[in-house]
Amino acid sequence: MRNEAHGIGIVGAGQLARMTIQAASALGIDSVVLAAGPDDAATQLAGRVLVGSPRDSGQLWALAARSEVVTFDHEHVDLELLATLERAGVAVRPGPKTLALGVDKALMRSTLAAAGVAVPAHAVLEADPERAEARAVAFGQTYGWPVVLKATRGGYDGKGVWSAANPAQVAVRCRRAAEAGITMLVENHVDVDLELAVLVARRPNGELVVWPPVETTQVAGMCREVLLPGRVDADLGARARALAEQVAVAVGATGVLAIEMFAAAGSLLVNELAARPHNSGHWTMDGSLTSQFENHVRAIFDWPLGAAESVVPAVATVNVLGGADGSSPVTHLAAALAVEGAHVHLYGKSPAPGRKLGHVTVCGTDPTEVRDRAWRCAVALGTAVPAGLLVPGLAS
């Protein structure tokens, strides 16, 4: 009979939890999730499902009681509760101190800057709207317009990020933030040459592996495609990998850490951290010797990590979004699977326009060809190519 506390406990039950469970299951590891609702994506695969809030102390203790190690699908957590679990001897990985950097952008910026990691110029704004406005306007006068205003907590997929072109727009945003109880930071607008991401997996004993850097394409704040190698040449890739390793060690990462970067004017700036598996690493499921999800499981159990090299020279991953007609991509699977080399990953989520429902990956030797086929597959599943994104093979 199995020990009830055997396996992995995941706070959150979205698509990241779902794919982590798939990797854990292949290693014979049981899973339990703390889901916001009974129909969340990972509930279909989890061995046990608890339904409740990740900020509910009782639910967290119930999850911990059924798990050897607790990990995360998202950052919408109570760090003090997690610290209480950790002090009681629960294996919480990543730990609250590392997870806090994904929760609080202001803390992330200050921690990285203190470690000598380049980040965009920034300032934390006061809660008072008039003082916040004054500081943000002064920042804009110093660093130039436009400026970028960000909620220090809770933003994702472009939410909680606003551009302000002048003092009047700053005033409006600061007033609205105060009304909503949102604290913000202000950053300079970076003229980005390209956006890239690097994933690191790190064990408690310090062993780590780094996946090859990838170029990411954001549209309206949401990642739409991930390309290996994209425009990341050998020199930029080597610098990005070294920077990612530096960041992982500096923040004491355990499990997968995603580091999103800007390449601008020959320099690399760290823009975001996510202390969990990440959309930019979905390509590893089909294009790497070890996926981000398997290495996350290995890392949080403090087991030897798998090699992170790519298995092919070129990989393209495209996110599948719900189409305007509200149809499920499952109904289009036959057409999508007819695309040569296409790997389709659907998340079991109810379709809705613009909702992230899955991703597709194509691997090969020619970057242009694999990108074209990945987009053909996504389009077959009902995903529209966003305006302004050129895919030559789909040009009319």
Phi and psi in degrees as a GROMACS rama.xvg file:
@    title "Ramachandran Plot"
@    xaxis  label "Phi"
@    yaxis  label "Psi"
@TYPE xy
-77.6844  144.901  ARG-2
-64.9525  132.357  ASN-3
-62.3134  -27.569  GLU-4
-93.6576  21.2695  ALA-5
-81.3624  130.157  HIS-6
113.496  -160.815  GLY-7
-111.531  134.567  ILE-8
-109.556  129.739  GLY-9
-119.406  124.38  ILE-10
-82.3075  112.407  VAL-11
104.519  150.829  GLY-12
-139.071  39.1892  ALA-13
-85.577  -161.043  GLY-14
-66.9596  -30.2663  GLN-15
-66.5008  -41.785  LEU-16
-62.4801  -41.1031  ALA-17
-58.8767  -46.7635  ARG-18
-74.335  -28.6533  MET-19
-66.2873  -40.8758  THR-20
-61.9369  -40.6177  ILE-21
-59.9271  -43.4343  GLN-22
-67.9899  -40.2406  ALA-23
-65.5647  -40.3503  ALA-24
-61.2479  -37.9571  SER-25
-64.0748  -21.9995  ALA-26
-97.1236  7.63197  LEU-27
78.0966  23.2351  GLY-28
-102.543  129.69  ILE-29
-74.3017  165.818  ASP-30
-143.703  149.887  SER-31
-138.157  138.118  VAL-32
-120.698  148.753  VAL-33
-102.973  102.328  LEU-34
-100.04  148.524  ALA-35
-71.2149  -30.3908  ALA-36
-149.328  161.047  GLY-37
-69.7124  -13.3361  PRO-38
-105.787  11.8393  ASP-39
-60.035  156.173  ASP-40
-55.0956  -40.4786  ALA-41
-81.8488  -13.2465  ALA-42
-65.6416  -23.6385  THR-43
-69.051  -21.9572  GLN-44
-114.571  -19.2834  LEU-45
-67.6697  146.479  ALA-46
-67.098  -37.1411  GLY-47
-138.771  148.876  ARG-48
-128.829  126.138  VAL-49
-108.293  138.23  LEU-50
-115.077  123.315  VAL-51
168.61  -172.039  GLY-52
-88.4947  140.3  SER-53
-70.1153  -7.75784  PRO-54
-99.9267  8.34345  ARG-55
-92.6295  115.605  ASP-56
-58.2879  -42.3008  SER-57
-62.6655  -41.0399  GLY-58
-67.1193  -39.449  GLN-59
-64.6431  -41.281  LEU-60
-66.2504  -36.9684  TRP-61
-63.6517  -40.4219  ALA-62
-63.7766  -46.3049  LEU-63
-62.1366  -36.1193  ALA-64
-65.6811  -21.3888  ALA-65
-104.984  12.2028  ARG-66
-137.113  148.963  SER-67
-81.3985  -31.9918  GLU-68
-145.769  142.534  VAL-69
-108.895  131.805  VAL-70
-136.557  -169.788  THR-71
-139.062  144.188  PHE-72
-98.239  -19.4534  ASP-73
-154.85  176.298  HIS-74
-106.896  10.3159  GLU-75
-84.5089  71.2892  HIS-76
-130.708  167.351  VAL-77
-98.9934  108.141  ASP-78
-66.2043  -33.0006  LEU-79
-66.937  -40.5661  GLU-80
-62.2358  -41.5909  LEU-81
-65.2367  -37.8275  LEU-82
-64.456  -35.8967  ALA-83
-63.7013  -42.7336  THR-84
-61.0265  -44.7424  LEU-85
-63.7375  -41.5485  GLU-86
-64.4498  -26.2974  ARG-87
-83.6276  1.96497  ALA-88
99.1727  4.89299  GLY-89
-74.2548  134.97  VAL-90
-77.8574  100.329  ALA-91
-106.341  112.096  VAL-92
-137.978  118.867  ARG-93
-68.8057  158.594  PRO-94
-74.0942  165.033  GLY-95
-57.299  -34.4387  PRO-96
-66.3892  -38.1565  LYS-97
-75.1324  -43.2563  THR-98
-60.7387  -31.4894  LEU-99
-59.1854  -28.4167  ALA-100
-71.5973  -27.492  LEU-101
-82.519  -22.8124  GLY-102
-79.9917  -42.7046  VAL-103
-118.122  106.284  ASP-104
-64.898  -33.87  LYS-105
-65.369  -44.1318  ALA-106
-64.1134  -40.4467  LEU-107
-59.9566  -46.654  MET-108
-60.2583  -46.9979  ARG-109
-68.6262  -37.4951  SER-110
-65.6197  -44.8449  THR-111
-67.2814  -42.2509  LEU-112
-60.8211  -40.105  ALA-113
-65.3622  -26.7142  ALA-114
-87.7944  4.99786  ALA-115
81.6051  18.796  GLY-116
-94.4412  130.95  VAL-117
-71.7563  129.666  ALA-118
-133.526  163.124  VAL-119
-58.4031  147.544  PRO-120
-58.4393  140.066  ALA-121
-157.568  166.232  HIS-122
-150.255  140.792  ALA-123
-84.8412  133.001  VAL-124
-96.2301  148.251  LEU-125
-71.3344  162.177  GLU-126
-70.6477  -33.1598  ALA-127
-65.2677  124.748  ASP-128
-63.6091  -35.4035  PRO-129
-69.436  -42.2857  GLU-130
-69.3777  -37.5487  ARG-131
-62.2955  -43.818  ALA-132
-61.3127  -45.3064  GLU-133
-61.1988  -43.7666  ALA-134
-68.2079  -41.2497  ARG-135
-66.5484  -39.4164  ALA-136
-65.7527  -42.9489  VAL-137
-60.8644  -37.7069  ALA-138
-63.0261  -45.2561  PHE-139
-62.5884  -37.6493  GLY-140
-68.1588  -27.3947  GLN-141
-82.5657  -45.6531  THR-142
-101.444  -9.69587  TYR-143
98.0048  160.278  GLY-144
-105.556  150.9  TRP-145
-76.7933  168.271  PRO-146
-114.619  165.121  VAL-147
-115.169  126.258  VAL-148
-104.638  132.998  LEU-149
-131.709  136.805  LYS-150
-64.6239  133.408  ALA-151
-69.6306  -23.2456  THR-152
-136.105  146.133  ARG-153
93.0549  -8.75683  GLY-154
-81.4443  147.889  GLY-155
-164.301  156.136  TYR-156
48.2228  42.8476  ASP-157
85.6334  -11.9311  GLY-158
-76.0017  142.932  LYS-159
79.8821  18.3919  GLY-160
-131.006  127.664  VAL-161
-136.675  138.855  TRP-162
-95.5103  139.291  SER-163
-127.323  121.935  ALA-164
-89.9023  -12.1019  ALA-165
-162.113  170.985  ASN-166
-58.5288  -34.0822  PRO-167
-63.624  -41.7332  ALA-168
-68.3762  -34.309  GLN-169
-60.7082  -45.0146  VAL-170
-60.3319  -43.831  ALA-171
-61.8107  -46.8029  VAL-172
-66.6292  -39.2305  ARG-173
-66.0721  -37.6633  CYS-174
-65.9581  -44.8279  ARG-175
-64.8678  -38.2842  ARG-176
-64.0162  -42.0789  ALA-177
-64.1217  -40.3124  ALA-178
-63.5286  -32.0059  GLU-179
-91.8927  0.0788895  ALA-180
71.4171  28.5927  GLY-181
-100.663  128.894  ILE-182
-93.9209  148.711  THR-183
-132.351  164.179  MET-184
-123.004  157.688  LEU-185
-114.836  138.385  VAL-186
-130.64  157.379  GLU-187
-73.5708  149.246  ASN-188
-76.3978  120.348  HIS-189
-93.1473  126.815  VAL-190
-77.8043  97.9792  ASP-191
-87.499  130.015  VAL-192
-79.1202  -42.1724  ASP-193
-161.589  156.141  LEU-194
-103.988  137.742  GLU-195
-139.817  163.667  LEU-196
-138.18  145.381  ALA-197
-131.922  133.703  VAL-198
-108.102  139.322  LEU-199
-125.054  137.997  VAL-200
-112.475  133.155  ALA-201
-138.817  135.589  ARG-202
-91.1496  162.104  ARG-203
-58.754  -27.6866  PRO-204
-80.6902  0.399555  ASN-205
99.4129  -14.3776  GLY-206
-62.264  139.005  GLU-207
-144.554  156.746  LEU-208
-131.219  150.36  VAL-209
-124.913  126.913  VAL-210
-79.5662  157.766  TRP-211
-59.4245  141.428  PRO-212
-63.4754  149.597  PRO-213
-127.998  152.749  VAL-214
-88.0938  135.87  GLU-215
-116.309  147.808  THR-216
-118.321  119.225  THR-217
-102.992  134.46  GLN-218
-128.527  120.39  VAL-219
54.3237  37.4732  ALA-220
82.1804  -2.58993  GLY-221
-111.08  136.119  MET-222
-68.1871  126.762  CYS-223
-109.408  -31.719  ARG-224
-147.667  153.437  GLU-225
-130.079  127.344  VAL-226
-124.234  131.161  LEU-227
-117.302  120.444  LEU-228
-86.7848  -6.27879  PRO-229
59.5399  -137.731  GLY-230
-96.5939  18.1083  ARG-231
-86.4402  102.807  VAL-232
-81.2393  178.661  ASP-233
-61.8564  -42.5686  ALA-234
-66.6761  -48.1244  ASP-235
-62.5624  -40.3693  LEU-236
-61.9755  -41.7663  GLY-237
-64.8215  -40.9599  ALA-238
-67.6748  -38.5039  ARG-239
-66.2214  -41.0665  ALA-240
-64.0447  -43.6354  ARG-241
-62.9163  -40.9237  ALA-242
-65.4037  -41.7248  LEU-243
-62.3637  -42.1575  ALA-244
-62.8312  -41.7572  GLU-245
-59.3723  -43.9162  GLN-246
-65.8554  -44.4569  VAL-247
-59.3469  -41.5717  ALA-248
-69.9866  -41.509  VAL-249
-62.8159  -35.5952  ALA-250
-95.9671  1.03071  VAL-251
65.5019  42.0375  GLY-252
-62.5708  142.741  ALA-253
-133.351  127.873  THR-254
92.8871  -157.941  GLY-255
-85.8609  134.819  VAL-256
-122.044  125.049  LEU-257
-100.88  130.295  ALA-258
-119.364  113.246  ILE-259
-94.5017  132.668  GLU-260
-128.469  155.892  MET-261
-106.751  132.691  PHE-262
-98.7166  118.939  ALA-263
-146.64  123.368  ALA-264
53.583  39.788  ALA-265
83.1525  -1.33295  GLY-266
-114.331  162.266  SER-267
-113.852  130.073  LEU-268
-119.775  136.272  LEU-269
-82.8767  124.92  VAL-270
-100.742  -46.8099  ASN-271
-141.959  154.077  GLU-272
-125.136  145.065  LEU-273
-134.956  118.43  ALA-274
-90.1575  62.5746  ALA-275
-175.122  170.919  ARG-276
-55.426  158.395  PRO-277
-146.434  152.709  HIS-278
-53.0912  -36.215  ASN-279
-69.322  -9.79946  SER-280
-107.412  7.51136  GLY-281
-63.5656  -25.7544  HIS-282
-59.4508  -25.4336  TRP-283
-67.7627  -18.2533  THR-284
-64.1426  -31.8214  MET-285
-117.874  -19.9226  ASP-286
-111.719  3.39478  GLY-287
-126.057  156.236  SER-288
-60.8244  -34.0033  LEU-289
-136.809  130.153  THR-290
-73.0141  160.435  SER-291
-60.8835  -32.6366  GLN-292
-72.3852  -41.8305  PHE-293
-65.0451  -43.2338  GLU-294
-69.6982  -28.0882  ASN-295
-64.0909  -44.5642  HIS-296
-62.288  -48.3486  VAL-297
-56.9511  -44.7044  ARG-298
-65.8997  -44.3716  ALA-299
-71.8964  -20.5603  ILE-300
-90.5929  0.752099  PHE-301
60.451  43.7352  ASP-302
-103.162  159.11  TRP-303
-54.0576  138.698  PRO-304
-86.2692  152.287  LEU-305
-87.9084  157.095  GLY-306
-62.1896  145.402  ALA-307
-110.248  9.9799  ALA-308
-67.2817  151.89  GLU-309
-75.2077  151.775  SER-310
-95.6166  -8.45686  VAL-311
-140.926  162.259  VAL-312
-71.4244  -27.2082  PRO-313
-137.338  136.121  ALA-314
-139.555  140.215  VAL-315
-131.238  130.797  ALA-316
-121.511  133.336  THR-317
-124.284  132.8  VAL-318
-75.1877  140.597  ASN-319
-96.9151  119.433  VAL-320
-111.803  152.57  LEU-321
-63.4189  134.737  GLY-322
-81.3578  169.099  GLY-323
-63.0403  -25.8931  ALA-324
-82.6269  -5.53379  ASP-325
75.6892  8.72187  GLY-326
-75.931  155.355  SER-327
-82.9719  137.735  SER-328
-62.1039  -20.8784  PRO-329
-60.0591  -33.2428  VAL-330
-71.0405  -12.4554  THR-331
-110.441  13.1756  HIS-332
-59.2046  -41.8981  LEU-333
-58.2006  -44.9283  ALA-334
-65.8521  -39.0372  ALA-335
-67.6945  -41.5959  ALA-336
-72.5348  -12.1592  LEU-337
-74.717  -13.4997  ALA-338
-74.6471  123.328  VAL-339
-58.3209  129.529  GLU-340
77.3905  6.41921  GLY-341
-76.995  132.437  ALA-342
-111.574  116.208  HIS-343
-103.223  130.481  VAL-344
-126.471  108.921  HIS-345
-107.241  146.959  LEU-346
-99.1258  1.42389  TYR-347
70.5831  25.7962  GLY-348
-97.8615  150.969  LYS-349
-66.1741  132.364  SER-350
-70.0299  143.735  PRO-351
-156.535  146.122  ALA-352
-55.3935  127.248  PRO-353
81.4778  -4.73566  GLY-354
-79.1806  140.823  ARG-355
-75.7542  113.076  LYS-356
-110.684  -11.4114  LEU-357
171.592  -169.734  GLY-358
-150.304  159.38  HIS-359
-126.39  146.844  VAL-360
-133.606  138.958  THR-361
-128.06  133.668  VAL-362
-115.154  148.944  CYS-363
179.971  -154.817  GLY-364
-110.462  -23.262  THR-365
-108.67  116.806  ASP-366
-59.0045  -39.7013  PRO-367
-66.0834  -41.3947  THR-368
-67.0332  -44.3235  GLU-369
-68.6473  -35.712  VAL-370
-64.8062  -43.4385  ARG-371
-60.2019  -45.0331  ASP-372
-69.1347  -35.8943  ARG-373
-63.4607  -41.0362  ALA-374
-70.2672  -36.5016  TRP-375
-59.8605  -41.1519  ARG-376
-66.4733  -45.1485  CYS-377
-63.1652  -40.9611  ALA-378
-63.4127  -40.2649  VAL-379
-60.8553  -28.5092  ALA-380
-84.3799  -0.904193  LEU-381
105.169  6.07285  GLY-382
-88.0154  127.692  THR-383
-84.3894  142.347  ALA-384
-69.8976  124.358  VAL-385
-65.2643  147.837  PRO-386
-56.9193  134.438  ALA-387
91.0386  -10.8709  GLY-388
-95.7535  115.791  LEU-389
-89.0165  121.493  LEU-390
-121.681  97.9953  VAL-391
-51.325  -39.6989  PRO-392
-68.6061  -16.0803  GLY-393
-109.893  7.64281  LEU-394
-66.7954  139.974  ALA-395
